[in-house]
């Protein structure tokens, strides 16, 4: 059966630590000394700062535009320009910054990133999150170079802000000038439209209203007369069309009755004889076929006689049908004078209707034109009034733009003469005396903690496996669940008793030697890795 792990008491853990004290102390000492040596050889880092505030305008209120609320938006863009490589690389070269890194062959981009991380901008805001100023600080290894770099950064911020303000002012001036020209063109266009409208609508003046109404009444009378005449003509045309249909039906009936007037050959005496001969010959032929074959001369002769009778009958029928056809064609080709007269009358009526309808359309066009002119008489005054109001609105807009144009021009002049609102240095870059980094005591404490942790790890590697085995009488009682009757101590010979202390002294001497050798090696490794240099900035 399985037995739970026996928990040790703090006293037991203390005895284990005391037993392995040198395995804990020597690594702690080695790491702490190496870290302290590397940390205390790190270069000092100094910080210089300068204060830049928003300078109020010296001009009267309203002459130059206020830009306090623009500084907050401009600061991000200005910072990107100032901290760009093209701006920082000349400073690295001029003040020989990051000399050690340059000797190591570090890339310029890496040093630019380090310099960016060393620059800090803190914005000071007032009410409504409006920027009142900002602090610029820079950390470097040489106090004099640090002060000079901070001063140049402040100068770059001021120069970039001035350039941005001038550029913004010029853009605003160009924009407002374009707006003024655009409004002037609109005003000229409105004035031209007004003149053109007056010239185009001279006949639509109110004095022409009575005459136009009289002409409109006369045209309406003529239009009603023509409409009545068109109605009468359409009635007449309907009557003629009905008469025309009746005449055509009468002619068609005459053509159909023609076949009845021509004698049908089947009603004649000759046809009856042919029918009798046909019946007689068919009977005789039938009798001969019963007596003889089909190739017998009598059968063939009788067959020919029967065929001759049939041809005669077919010929009479064909002649009868051809005669009917010829008579019908004569009737159809003969002109029908009655129908022709009705067609002519319908054409004449259609012509009259078309002429009257054309006249009605002309009158309708004249009525439309007169109506448009009459309706435009009051509309002319309204349109002219609308043009006047539009002109006045654009004129007021132009006056407002001219006022803004004058204000922007004055603001641009104020910026060029440094009388407008801007930024200026209040506290110049200070000369740092006391270094701000590295925090040597803190870093040394970190090294001591790392060494202690490493020592405890080594001790644990030797002692933890033993905790899982039976080492003491307490372990035997716990894992066997049996009482301990007697404990026999470790029995050593006199030689072993004398050799054990000697062996411990040799191991301690070896550990001390390893520690002495490990301290410079560890220090050299830490220095070569530059792991603590990131804590300098």
C-alpha positions in Angstrom: 0.0 0.0 0.0 1.2 3.5 -0.7 2.2 5.9 2.1 2.0 9.7 1.9 5.2 11.8 1.7 6.4 12.8 5.2 6.3 16.5 5.6 9.5 17.9 7.2 9.6 20.5 9.9 11.2 23.9 9.5 13.9 22.7 11.9 14.7 19.8 9.6 14.9 22.1 6.6 17.2 24.4 8.6 19.5 21.4 9.4 19.6 20.5 5.7 20.5 24.1 4.8 23.2 24.2 7.5 24.5 20.9 6.2 24.8 22.4 2.7 25.8 25.9 3.8 28.9 26.1 1.7 27.1 24.8 -1.4 24.6 27.7 -0.9 27.0 30.4 0.2 29.8 29.9 -2.4 27.5 30.3 -5.5 25.7 33.2 -3.8 29.0 34.9 -3.2 30.2 34.2 -6.7 27.1 35.6 -8.5 26.8 38.6 -6.1 30.5 39.6 -6.5 30.4 39.2 -10.3 27.2 41.2 -10.6 28.4 43.9 -8.3 31.7 44.2 -10.2 29.8 44.5 -13.6 27.2 46.9 -12.1 29.7 49.2 -10.5 31.7 49.4 -13.7 28.6 50.6 -15.7 28.8 54.2 -16.8 26.8 56.8 -15.0 23.7 58.1 -16.8 22.7 61.8 -16.4 19.4 63.4 -17.2 18.9 67.0 -18.4 15.4 68.5 -19.0 13.9 71.7 -20.3 10.5 73.3 -20.1 8.7 74.7 -23.1 5.4 76.6 -22.7 2.9 78.2 -25.0 3.7 81.9 -25.4 0.7 84.1 -25.5 0.2 86.5 -28.5 1.3 90.1 -28.1 -1.4 91.3 -30.6 -4.9 92.4 -29.6 -7.5 89.7 -29.2 -9.0 88.6 -32.5 -6.2 89.8 -34.7 -4.2 86.5 -34.8 -5.7 83.0 -34.5 -5.4 81.1 -31.2 -3.4 77.9 -31.5 -3.3 76.6 -27.9 -5.8 73.8 -28.8 -3.7 73.0 -31.9 -0.5 72.2 -29.9 -1.9 69.0 -28.6 -2.6 67.8 -32.2 0.7 69.1 -33.5 2.9 67.6 -30.8 2.7 64.0 -32.2 3.7 65.1 -35.6 6.5 67.3 -34.4 7.8 64.5 -32.2 8.0 62.1 -35.1 10.0 64.7 -37.1 12.3 65.5 -34.2 13.0 61.8 -33.4 13.4 60.7 -37.0 16.8 59.3 -38.0 17.6 62.3 -40.2 17.3 64.5 -37.1 19.0 62.3 -34.5 21.9 60.9 -36.5 23.7 64.3 -36.8 23.4 64.6 -32.9 25.0 61.1 -32.4 27.9 62.1 -34.6 28.3 65.7 -33.4 28.4 64.8 -29.6 30.0 61.4 -30.1 27.1 59.6 -28.4 27.1 55.9 -27.7 30.9 55.7 -28.3 31.2 52.3 -26.8 28.4 50.9 -29.0 30.0 52.4 -32.1 33.3 50.8 -31.3 31.6 47.5 -30.9 30.2 48.0 -34.5 26.5 48.4 -33.5 24.2 49.5 -36.3 23.3 53.1 -36.5 19.6 52.2 -36.4 20.2 50.4 -33.0 21.8 53.6 -31.6 18.9 55.7 -33.0 16.4 53.5 -31.2 18.4 53.8 -28.0 18.4 57.6 -28.3 14.7 57.6 -29.0 14.1 55.6 -25.8 16.3 58.1 -23.9 14.1 61.1 -25.0 11.0 61.7 -23.0 8.3 64.3 -23.6 5.7 65.0 -20.9 2.8 67.2 -21.9 1.3 69.6 -19.3 -2.4 70.2 -19.9 -4.8 72.6 -18.3 -8.6 72.9 -18.5 -10.4 71.2 -21.4 -7.2 69.2 -22.1 -5.5 72.2 -23.7 -1.7 72.0 -23.8 0.0 74.7 -21.7 3.5 73.4 -22.3 5.7 70.3 -22.2 8.9 69.0 -20.6 11.7 67.5 -22.8 14.2 65.3 -21.0 17.2 63.3 -22.3 19.4 60.8 -20.6 23.1 60.4 -21.6 26.4 59.3 -20.2 28.2 62.6 -20.5 26.6 65.5 -18.5 27.9 68.2 -20.9 26.7 66.3 -24.0 23.4 65.5 -22.3 22.8 69.2 -21.6 23.7 70.2 -25.2 21.5 67.4 -26.8 18.5 68.5 -24.6 19.0 72.1 -25.7 19.2 71.1 -29.3 16.1 68.9 -29.0 14.2 71.9 -27.5 15.4 74.1 -30.4 14.3 71.5 -32.9 10.8 71.3 -31.3 10.5 75.1 -31.5 11.8 75.2 -35.1 9.4 72.5 -36.3 6.5 74.1 -34.5 7.3 77.4 -36.2 7.6 75.8 -39.6 4.3 73.9 -39.1 2.6 77.1 -38.0 3.9 79.0 -41.0 2.9 76.2 -43.3 -0.6 75.9 -41.8 -1.0 79.7 -42.1 0.1 79.7 -45.7 -2.3 76.8 -46.5 -5.2 78.6 -44.7 -4.4 81.8 -46.6 -4.3 80.0 -50.0 -7.6 78.2 -49.1 -9.4 81.4 -48.1 -8.1 83.2 -51.2 -9.5 80.4 -53.4 -12.8 80.7 -51.5 -12.9 84.5 -52.1 -12.2 84.1 -55.8 -14.9 81.3 -56.1 -17.5 83.5 -54.4 -16.6 86.4 -56.6 -17.2 84.3 -59.7 -20.5 83.2 -58.3 -21.6 86.8 -57.8 -20.6 87.7 -61.3 -22.5 84.7 -62.7 -25.6 85.7 -60.7 -25.4 89.3 -62.0 -25.1 88.0 -65.6 -28.1 85.7 -65.1 -30.2 88.6 -63.8 -29.4 90.7 -66.9 -30.0 87.8 -69.3 -33.3 87.0 -67.6 -34.5 90.6 -67.9 -33.5 90.7 -71.6 -35.1 87.3 -72.3 -38.5 88.1 -70.6 -39.1 91.6 -72.0 -42.5 90.5 -73.5 -43.6 89.0 -70.2 -44.0 92.3 -68.4 -47.2 93.0 -66.4 -48.3 95.7 -68.9 -48.7 93.0 -71.6 -51.1 90.9 -69.5 -54.5 92.3 -70.9 -53.5 91.9 -74.5 -52.2 88.4 -73.9 -55.6 87.4 -72.3 -57.6 88.8 -75.3 -55.5 86.8 -77.8 -55.9 83.7 -75.6 -59.8 84.1 -75.7 -59.8 84.5 -79.5 -57.7 81.4 -80.0 -59.9 79.3 -77.7 -63.0 80.3 -79.8 -61.3 79.2 -83.1 -60.1 76.0 -81.4 -63.7 75.1 -80.4 -65.0 75.8 -83.9 -62.4 73.5 -85.5 -63.1 70.8 -83.0 -66.8 70.9 -83.8 -66.1 70.7 -87.5 -63.8 67.7 -87.0 -66.5 65.9 -85.1 -69.0 66.5 -88.0 -66.5 65.2 -90.5 -65.7 62.1 -88.5 -69.5 61.3 -88.3 -69.7 61.6 -92.1 -66.7 59.4 -92.5 -68.3 56.7 -90.3 -71.4 56.7 -92.5 -69.3 56.4 -95.7 -67.3 53.6 -94.3 -70.5 51.7 -93.4 -71.8 52.2 -97.0 -68.5 51.0 -98.4 -68.7 47.8 -96.5 -72.2 47.1 -97.8 -71.2 47.7 -101.4 -68.3 45.4 -101.1 -70.6 42.6 -99.7 -73.0 43.2 -102.5 -70.3 42.8 -105.1 -69.0 39.6 -103.5 -72.5 38.1 -103.4 -72.8 38.8 -107.2 -69.6 36.9 -107.8 -70.8 33.9 -105.7 -74.2 33.8 -107.6 -72.4 33.6 -110.9 -71.7 29.9 -110.5 -75.4 29.2 -110.1 -76.3 31.0 -113.4 -73.9 28.9 -115.5 -75.5 25.5 -116.5 -74.1 22.5 -114.6 -73.1 19.8 -117.2 -74.5 17.1 -114.9 -78.0 18.5 -115.5 -77.8 18.1 -119.4 -79.1 15.2 -121.6 -75.6 14.5 -122.9 -74.3 14.0 -119.4 -77.1 11.4 -118.8 -76.1 9.6 -122.0 -72.5 9.5 -120.8 -73.5 8.1 -117.5 -75.6 5.4 -119.2 -72.7 4.5 -121.6 -70.4 4.4 -118.6 -72.7 2.0 -116.7 -73.2 -0.2 -119.8 -69.4 -0.4 -120.5 -68.6 -1.1 -116.9 -71.1 -4.1 -117.0 -69.7 -5.4 -120.3 -66.2 -5.1 -119.0 -67.0 -7.0 -115.9 -68.6 -9.8 -118.0 -65.5 -10.0 -120.3 -63.1 -10.1 -117.3 -65.1 -13.1 -116.0 -64.7 -14.9 -119.3 -61.2 -13.7 -120.4 -58.0 -12.4 -118.9 -57.0 -8.7 -118.7 -54.8 -9.0 -121.7 -57.5 -10.3 -124.0 -58.1 -8.0 -127.0 -61.8 -7.6 -126.3 -61.1 -6.7 -122.6 -58.5 -4.2 -123.7 -60.9 -2.7 -126.3 -63.7 -2.4 -123.8 -61.4 -0.8 -121.3 -60.4 1.8 -123.8 -64.0 2.6 -124.6 -64.8 3.0 -120.8 -61.8 5.3 -120.4 -62.9 7.4 -123.3 -66.3 7.9 -121.7 -64.7 9.0 -118.4 -62.4 11.4 -120.2 -65.4 13.0 -121.8 -67.2 13.4 -118.5 -64.0 14.9 -116.9 -63.6 17.3 -119.8 -67.1 18.6 -119.4 -66.6 19.2 -115.7 -63.3 21.0 -116.3 -64.8 23.2 -119.0 -67.7 24.1 -116.7 -65.3 25.1 -113.8 -63.0 27.0 -116.2 -65.9 29.0 -117.5 -67.0 29.9 -113.9 -63.5 31.0 -113.1 -63.2 33.2 -116.2 -66.5 34.9 -115.4 -65.6 35.5 -111.8 -62.2 37.0 -112.8 -64.1 39.3 -115.2 -66.3 40.5 -112.4 -63.5 41.0 -110.0 -61.3 42.9 -112.5 -64.2 45.1 -113.5 -64.0 48.4 -111.5 -66.8 49.0 -109.0 -67.8 52.6 -109.5 -69.9 52.8 -106.4 -67.2 51.6 -104.1 -64.7 53.8 -105.9 -66.9 56.9 -105.3 -67.2 56.0 -101.6 -63.4 55.6 -101.3 -62.9 59.0 -102.9 -65.3 60.6 -100.5 -63.6 59.0 -97.5 -60.2 60.3 -98.7 -61.6 63.7 -99.1 -63.1 63.6 -95.6 -59.8 62.3 -94.1 -57.9 65.1 -95.8 -60.3 67.6 -94.3 -60.0 66.1 -90.9 -56.2 66.1 -91.1 -56.2 69.8 -92.1 -58.5 70.7 -89.3 -56.5 68.7 -86.8 -53.3 70.4 -87.9 -55.0 73.8 -87.4 -56.2 72.7 -84.0 -52.6 71.7 -83.1 -51.3 75.0 -84.3 -53.8 76.8 -82.2 -52.9 74.6 -79.2 -49.3 75.5 -79.6 -50.2 79.2 -79.8 -52.4 78.8 -76.7 -49.5 77.1 -74.8 -47.1 79.9 -75.7 -49.6 82.6 -74.7 -50.3 80.7 -71.4 -46.6 80.5 -70.7 -46.2 84.2 -71.3 -49.1 85.0 -69.1 -47.9 82.7 -66.3 -44.4 84.2 -66.6 -45.7 87.7 -66.0 -45.9 87.3 -62.2 -43.1 84.7 -62.2 -40.7 87.3 -63.7 -41.0 89.5 -60.6 -40.5 86.4 -58.4 -37.5 85.2 -60.3 -35.9 88.6 -60.2 -36.5 88.8 -56.5 -35.0 85.3 -56.0 -31.9 86.4 -58.0 -31.6 89.5 -55.9 -31.8 87.5 -52.6 -29.3 85.0 -53.9 -27.0 87.9 -54.8 -27.3 89.5 -51.4 -26.6 86.1 -49.6 -23.5 85.5 -51.7 -22.4 89.1 -51.0 -22.8 88.6 -47.3 -20.7 85.4 -47.6 -18.1 87.3 -49.5 -17.9 90.0 -46.9 -17.4 87.4 -44.2 -14.7 85.7 -46.2 -12.9 89.0 -46.8 -12.9 89.6 -43.0 -11.4 86.1 -42.4 -8.9 86.7 -45.2 -7.8 89.9 -43.5 -7.5 88.1 -40.2 -5.4 85.3 -41.7 -3.1 87.8 -43.4 -2.6 89.6 -40.2 -2.0 86.3 -38.4 0.6 85.3 -41.0 2.4 88.7 -40.6 2.3 88.2 -36.8 3.9 84.7 -37.1 6.6 86.0 -39.4 7.4 88.8 -37.0 7.1 86.4 -33.9 4.3 88.5 -32.4 1.7 85.8 -32.5 1.1 82.9 -30.2 3.9 80.3 -30.2 6.1 78.1 -28.0 9.3 79.2 -26.1 11.8 77.8 -23.7 11.1 78.9 -20.1 13.6 76.6 -18.3 16.8 76.0 -20.3 18.4 72.6 -20.3 20.1 72.1 -16.9 23.6 70.7 -16.4 23.1 67.4 -14.6 25.4 66.8 -11.6 24.0 63.7 -9.9 23.5 60.6 -12.1 20.0 59.1 -12.3 21.1 55.7 -13.3 22.1 52.9 -12.9 20.6 51.9 -9.6 23.7 50.0 -8.5 22.5 49.1 -5.0 19.2 47.6 -6.4 21.0 45.8 -9.2 23.5 44.4 -6.7 20.6 43.2 -4.5 19.1 41.5 -7.6 22.5 39.7 -8.2 22.6 38.6 -4.5 19.1 37.2 -4.8 20.0 35.4 -8.1 23.1 33.9 -6.4 21.1 32.8 -3.4 18.5 31.2 -5.6 21.2 29.4 -7.6 22.8 28.1 -4.4 19.5 26.8 -3.1 18.9 25.1 -6.5 22.3 23.3 -6.2 21.5 22.3 -2.6 18.1 21.0 -3.7 19.6 18.9 -6.4 21.6 17.0 -3.8 19.0 16.9 -1.0 15.6 16.5 -2.7 16.3 12.9 -3.9 17.2 12.0 -0.3 13.9 13.3 1.0 12.2 10.5 -1.0 14.2 7.8 0.9 14.4 6.6 4.5 17.2 8.7 6.2 16.1 8.9 9.8 14.2 7.0 12.5 11.3 9.3 11.9 11.3 8.2 8.2 11.4 4.5 9.2 8.5 4.9 11.6 6.4 6.9 9.1 6.9 4.7 6.0 6.7 1.3 7.9 4.0 2.3 10.3 5.9 0.4 13.0 7.4 1.8 16.2 11.1 2.3 16.4 12.5 0.1 19.2 16.2 1.1 18.9 18.4 3.3 16.7 21.9 2.2 15.9 24.2 5.2 15.0 26.6 5.1 12.1 29.7 3.0 13.1 33.0 4.4 11.7 36.5 3.0 12.1 39.2 5.3 13.5 40.7 5.7 10.1 37.3 6.8 8.7 36.8 9.2 11.6 40.1 10.9 10.8 39.5 10.9 7.0 36.0 12.5 7.1 37.1 16.0 8.3 40.0 15.9 5.9 37.7 15.1 3.0 35.3 18.0 4.0 38.2 20.4 4.1 39.4 19.3 0.6 35.9 19.8 -0.8 35.6 23.2 0.8 39.0 24.2 -0.7 37.9 23.0 -4.1 34.6 24.9 -3.8 36.5 28.1 -2.8 38.9 27.7 -5.7 36.0 27.1 -8.2 34.3 30.2 -6.8 37.4 32.3 -7.1 37.8 31.2 -10.8 34.1 31.6 -11.5 33.8 35.2 -10.3 35.9 36.8 -13.1 34.5 34.3 -15.7 30.9 35.2 -14.7 31.7 38.9 -14.6 33.3 38.7 -18.1 30.3 36.8 -19.4 27.8 39.4 -18.0 29.8 42.3 -19.4 30.1 40.7 -22.8 26.4 40.0 -22.9 25.5 43.7 -22.0 22.6 42.4 -20.1 22.8 45.1 -17.5 23.3 47.9 -20.0 19.5 48.0 -20.6 19.1 49.1 -17.0 21.3 52.1 -17.6 18.8 54.1 -19.6 
